[in-house]
Amino acid sequence: MRKRIAGVAVTAILVLLAIAAVAVQTAAAGGKHPRPEVDFNDLSFYRPPATTESYPLTRARRVRNVIVCIGDGMGANHVALARLKAVGPKGKLHLERMPVGGLVRTHSADSLVTDSAASGTALATGIKTDNGMIGMAPDEQPYFTILELARDKGMATGLVATSAITHATPASFAAHVKSRKMETTIAEHLIANRVNVLFGGGRKFFLPKEAPDSARKDDRDLIAEAKGAGYTYIETTAELRAVRHRHLLGLFQPEALTTAPPEPSLKLLTRKAIGALRRIRVGASGRNKGFFLMVEGSQIDWACHDNDAGNMIRQTLLFDQAVAAAIDFAWKDGRTLVIVTADHETGGLTFTAGDNNAADPKVHWSTKGHSGAPVPIYAFGPGAEAFAGVYDNTDIPRKIARLLDIRPFPRPKK
């Protein structure tokens, strides 16, 4: 009898621990996720490639611009399912036409399953850190990000996301805090780091405490401070289309973007960011020294946390449209490297043949959290060959640093 009671007690404890683990994962992922009020079966917004032929390798030897596109939570099966729904089993998404591919390992310093903060830090700084930390090692030693060192080299810089711009992935490229939850501090770092273009949500982290929707506990008005530092501030699609300035702060929602009209699409945000960055001239010579841009399809991850296949497909295709904008520019420019990858896989997604075979796949999720599965990487442009193979996520910014002749890297901040 005592053994039975002990066994029940152990089982109860294990159940409680499992529930607690799920709660921690949900909290780390941001809790409740927004769901666009759209028809997920309507994919008419998507413009597929005109051909399935791969882009050729670029002959240019020198990299001038780098565009890193991160599909948050996007694994290989997410790409495959989006392709099946959008263009069928024989078609290709834009990112699948990129000529170089590989696989990336994603574990963090303290877990086989990373969160977006640790993986974002790996992609930005070239070092491993603990889950939840931004831009610093586990011992809280800050490290320069590839964006910051590109800026110090004279390159223009930009961050674009469909989450709050203070969220873990964009924050990892221009902030240094011990917790991803410190979004008001992250907002301060983004402005202080003079990132030329900042597009996303998260207005509430920039507003003083007395303002409606503010999440700050002080009187700092970071939007006013940004304007004083030379930023042009915008909130609408019309303002975005009209603006042509050097420093741009676009905060289109108090929190995450809706990813639906009349808000600007990720594709439009990407195009406008590229257009602004390519016009920036620095130094006495007024030369264009190139740019570094990170674009995140943030809400692929959130759809997967909710095991929402329809929204995941939509978010992946919206992201692919932004990738198409980056590739289109790189193809014409000839000296722009485009890299597409993910920070981790979310949902443990698989699919099998449905009643109508490939045209009607059955979707299976193994978790509502992240998984430790490797993620795909695709590359196009000068230096793309360096991204073939299987390697760690910390190798990605190291490879970029070598191509941009940024040395040493990784580099701790003194």
C-alpha positions, 0 to 999 in steps of 0.5 A: 500500500505504501509503495502504491501511495509513493508511486502516486506521489512521484507521478503527481510530482512529475506531472506538476514538474511537466506543467511547470516546464510548459509554463516556463516555456510559455512565459519565455516565449512571451505568453499569449500570442496574437493571431491575425484576424484574416482568412488563413486559406487565402494565400492570394497575397503570395507571389511565387517565383516565376521559375524553380531554377536556382539562382547562380553563384555570384562571381563578385569577390567582395561583399559590400552589403549583408542581409540576414533574414531570420524566420523565428522558429522556422524548421525545414518542415515549416518551409516544406509545408508552406511550399506544399500549400502555396505552390505544390510539391514541385514548386519552390519558395523564393528562399528555396531558389538560393544556391547554397544550403546547409544545416545549423545546430542551435543549442544554447550554453545551458540547454540542448533547446535554446530560446530566441535570446540565446540563439539571437545572441549566438547569431549576433555575437558568435558566442554561446550564452544561457537562455534568456540572456541578450548580447552577453556571455553567461558570466554577463560579459557583453560582446560586440555584435556583428551589427555594432562592428559593421557600424564601427566600420562605417556601414549603415545598419538596420533591424526589421521585425514583426514582433516588438523591435525590443523582442529577443531576436532584434534586441540581440543585435544591438542590446546587452542585458541579462534578461530578455524581459528588460525591454524598456532598457533594450529600447534605450540600447537600440537608440543609443546604438544609433541603428539607422533603421528600426522597424517593428512594433513595441511603441509602449516600451518607448513612451513615458509612463504617463502616456496611454499604452506605456510599459515604462516606469519612468518619464523618459520619452524615447521617441522624443529622444530619438527625434532629438538624435536625428531620427524621423519617427513614423507610425503608418504605411503612408508615412513609411511610403513617403519617408526618405531620411537617414535615421528611421524609427518606425513603431507601427503598433504598441506591441507586436505587428498585426501582420495584416493591412492596413499595416505595412507588410514585412516585404514593404518594411524590408524594401524601405529599409534597404532603400534607406540604408543604401542611400546613407553616405558616411565620412568626409568623402560621402562614400557609401560603405555598405550596410548590414540589415537583419529582417525577422519573420517573428511570428512564425514562432508564435504560430508554432507555439500555438500549433496553428498550422494555418497561421504558420504557413501564412507567416512563413509565406509573408517572410518569404516575400520579404526574402524575395525583396532582399534577393531582388535587390541582391541580384541587381546589386551584385555585391550583397550577401543574403542569408536566410536561417532560423534561430531554432525550430518550434513545435516539433512539426512533421506531416504525413500524406492526407486523404488527397496525398501531397495536396492534403497533408496531415500536420503533427506537432510534438510540442508547443515549445521549441525543439532541439532540431537543426534548422536550415540555412540558405545563402545567395550572393558573394561569399555564399559558398562559405555557408554550405555544410553543417555547423553551429549557429555561432559560426554564422556571424564569424563567417560574416565577419571574415567576409567583411574583414572584421577582426577580431571576432568574437570580441568582448566589450571592455 
